[in-house]
Amino acid sequence: MHVRSIFISDVHLGTRGCQAERLLDFLKDYESDNLFLIGDIIDFWAMNRGIHWTPAQNTVVQKILRRARHGQRVMLIPGNHDEAMREYDGISFGDIEVRLEHIHVTADGRRYLLLHGDEYDQVTRYHRWLAVIGDVGYNLLVRANATLSRLRRLLRRPGYWSLAGFAKSRVKHAVSFIFDFEDSLIHAVRERGLDGVICGHIHSAALRPVDGVVYVNCGDWVDSCTAVVEHHDGHLELVRSWQTMTTPAFAAAQAASTAVSPTPARGVPSGSFDNPRPAPLACHEGVIQTK
């Protein structure tokens, strides 16, 4: 499928948790005019503790570079885990632009602020040591989740279940942190007179309107494996990699796509992806489309 733009964040290349194979399947299914890499693409934090670099991760880098060479616009907006790249704001490397932030205009004229989002995370900004401890704990959860996923496949359980997402939904402080982060970004975007924000950082994918502003989080490629695409008419869609077009799950999701997923109530995080991906309808969780 060819789309106008692809938005990806939190790949965390260089770590054991990076699901590079799923990202490669996604990139095989989706071509685009623009590719926006919204932070934490390479995890320099984790690589300081030990490097885990697989052939699939190397192929991800090669495919991104190849897209840039072949005329696609590729932009890197560094995050906190690859913050060393922030020193090169405004410089291009191998046809890849580096920007601290960017305002993207969709095909239907909406203006979205693109940034990683760690600037609005009080823990990362003021308590870096706590953020590092949290990062180690999260990586342990992801490793445990990989074992559970293998067990679910052996038991032939359908769909994808996230241990990290379950923990976020059950821990009161995690839920509060996610909504504080979202509220801060929404307030900043509204003050700048923009239509929405597309970010990453908290590994909790979302795409929904909030009080006249569209909040979009790309999710990650460690646990939930999600991305956001902009179609040629300007509407945005949240894509889950376990339902790529080459899998039976995608066909099942297409067959079930007549149902509209309601916007979740405030207090329920949007990081769980056990339901099939709905078709692009007017305006609901996972799809934003101009009426």
Disulfide bonds with the S-S distance in Angstrom:
none
